[in-house]
Amino acid sequence: MECATERSKIQVIYDACNAVFSQKELPTFQQIHWLRNLLDITTAIDVGIDELGFCGSELPNPKSDQRLICGQGVSEITYIHIHECDNFSMGVFCFPAGGTFPLHDHPGMTVISKLLYGTVYVKAYDWMKVENSGCRTSGLAACVADEIFKAPCEPSVLFPRSGGNIHSFTALTPCAILDVLSPPYSEELGRGSTYFSDFPIPYLPGYAMLEEKDLPDDLVVIGEPYLGPPIVSQDDIL
C-alpha cells in the first residue's frame, strides 16, 4: 500500500471524498472545509492539464511518462471525466475564451469548485420561492454572485439550497474548473440538470424571476480523456 506522502493530490481528494460522501450521515461543515482546502492546493498539472499549452494536441508531462492536455488549445467547452460512483463525481471543465455554460442547477447536490487557471464571470442564484407549472419550473430567486473570479482564488462551495445552486459561467480567458459533486447527476434518480433564463426585477435589486428553458441548441460540450495521475478507487481495492 502507498504511504500518504506518495499519493498524488487527486488521489488524496478521491480518498477524502470517498470517506466523507460514503458515510450515512450528512457531511459536517468541518468535513466540507477539509475537502475545500484539498481542492485549494490543486493545480492544473495535478489533473493532467498544461494551462499554458497552445498546441492542438497533447504535450509531454515533464513529471512523468504521461501526456498533458493543452489548456490554451481548447477550442470548445471540454469536460474531462476523472471519476464517478454512486456517492460523488470528479471532473474538470475546460473553457476557451468566450465559452459560456448557461444558467443551470444542481438538484440536491453539494458542489465544490476550484478555478485552476484563468478568469471567469459567474452569476449565481438561490431559490426564494419556486413553482412547478405543468412540467416547467419557475420562481423568484436571489442573486448571490454576480462577479468576476480570477485564479488563484479560493474554491467555492454550494449546497442544495444555498451558496448559488443555480449558476452560469462565462470564460473571459481560457480557464478550467475542477468540480466535485455529491451526489452526481443522475437522470434515472431525478437529478438531471435543468436550464433557466433569468429576468432581473428592476424594482427589486438583487432578485430575478427564473424560468425553465430547453437545453440550449448552441451548448456544445466535448469530452477528453483524463491524463492526470491514475486513481486507485474503492472498487479497484475490492
N, C-alpha and C positions, 0 to 999 in steps of 0.2 A: 504494500500500500504506500502511496506517495505521502510524504510528510507535508505539513501545511505550507512550509516555505517553498515547496516545489510546485505548488498548484498555480496555474495561470489565474489571472484576475477573473476571467469569465467562468472558470471552474469554481472559484470562490463564490461568485454571485449565484451560480447554479446551486451550489450546496446550501447557501443561505436561504435562497428562495424555496428550495425543497424542504428545509427544516421549518420555515415559517408558514408556508402556504399548504403544507400537507397535514398540519395539525388540525384537530377537530375544532379547537377554539378559534375565534377571530383573532387576527394579529393585533398585538398591542402597539401603542404609539412608539414604545422603545424599539420594538422589532422593525417597524416600518422605518424609523430613523436609522437603524443599523443598516438596512438594505439601501437606503438613500445614500448613506456615507460610502458604501461599497461602489455604487454607481458613480459617485462623485470623483473617485480616483481612477476611473476607467477612461482610457483614451482610444482614439480611432484604431491605432495599430493593434490594440488588445483584442479587437474584433475583426482583424484582417483587412483593414482599410488604410490606404495611404492617402491622407487628406490632401496632400499637395500634388498627387499624381495627375498628370494631364493626358496620359495616353488613353487610347480606346480599348486597351486590353489589360491583362493582369501584369503586375510588377513583381519582381523578386522581393521576398521578405528578408531583409538583412539579418533578422534574428533567428531564422530557421530555413528549412528547405521548402517551406510553403510559399505561396504567392499572395499578393495583395490586390484588392480592388482599388482602382484609381478614383479617388473622391471627386476630383475636378473633371474627370472624364465622363461622369454620369450625365446622360442627355435626357432621361426621363425619370420620374419618381420610381425608385427601385427599393424593393423590400428584400432584405437578407434574413432568411429564417434561421434562427440559431437552435431553438428547442421549443417543443410544446408537449405538455402532458395534460392530464385532467385538471390539474390544480393551477398551472401557470404557463405562460409562454414568454419567450425572449426573442427579440429580433431588432433589426436596425432598418430605419427608413433613410435612404439617401435621396437628397433633392438637388436638382440643378437650380441655378439662379432663376427665379420666377416661377418655380414649381409650386402649385397650390394644392393642398389637401383640404377639401371643403368641410364645412361645419358638420360634425358627426358626434355620436355619443358612444359611451362605453357602459352598456347596461349592467348594473350590479357588480361593477369591477372596481378594483383598486389598481391604479396605474402609476408607475414610477418611470419618469422620463429624464434622460440625460442628453443635452445638446453636446455632441462630441466635438464639433467644429462648425464655424460659420455663423451666420446671422439670420434669424427667423422672426417674422412677425406673427404673434399669437393673439387670437381673440377667443375668449372662453366664457361660458355661461353656466349657471346653475338654475334649475327649475325653481320657481316660486309657486306657480300653480299650473298644473298640467292637465290637459283634457284629451280624451280619445274619442274623436268623432268618426264613427264608422271604422275604417282601417287606418286613419291618419291621426298622428299625434301633433298637438299644438298647445300653446300656452304662454304664460308670462315667465320670463327668465331674467335673472340679474346678471349683469356683466361683471365678471371677477378678474378678467385680464383683457387688456387692450394695449399691448405694448410690444416693444422690440427686445429680443434676447440675443446677446452676443456671447459666444464662447470665449473664455471659460466662464461658466455661471453654474450656480447650484442646481441640482436636479429638482424637478417639480414632482409633486405628489397630488393625485386627485383620487377622490373616494366616490362611492356610488351616488352620494347626494351632496357632495361639496367639493370645492377645490377646482371647479371648472370641468365637470364631467363631459360637457358638450363643447368641443373646441375645433378650431381650424388653424392650419399652418400655411404661411406663405414664405418661401425661401427668398431672402433678399440677396444672399450669396449662396454658392454651393454649400450645403450643410448636411449633417447626419444626426439622427436622433435614435438613441438606444432606448427601447421600450421593454418594460416588464409589466405584464398584465396578469391579474389574478381575480377570478378565473379567466381563461382565454375566451375569445369569441367562439360561439357555437350556435349556428342556426338551429340545429336539432334541439338544443336545450333552451331556446328562446333568447339567446344572447347575440343576435345578429346586430350589425351596425345600422343605425338609422341616420339619414342625412336631413339637414334642415336649411331653410332660408331664415335670415333674421331681419326684422323690421324695427329699427330703433324707434322709441316713443319720444317725440320732441318735447312734450310737456312733462316727461318723467325721465330725466337724465340717468343713465346707468342701467336702464331697463329696456327690454325689447320683447316683441312678440316673435316666437319661433313657430314655424310651420314646417311639417314634414314634407319632404320632396323626394322624387325618384332619384335613384343613383345617377349622378351626372354623366352624360354621354361622353364628355371630354376628359373624364378622370381615367387615366391610364397608369397602372402600376405594374411594372415588370418584376420578375424575380431573378435574383442572382444567388449563386451558391455561397454558403458561409465558408470563408477561407481562414478564419482565425484558429486559435488553438482548439483541438478537439475536446469535447466534454465527455466525461465519464458519468453517465446518468445512473439513476437508481435501477433502471431496467437492465443496464449493462452489468451491474453488480449482481443482480438476481439471476 
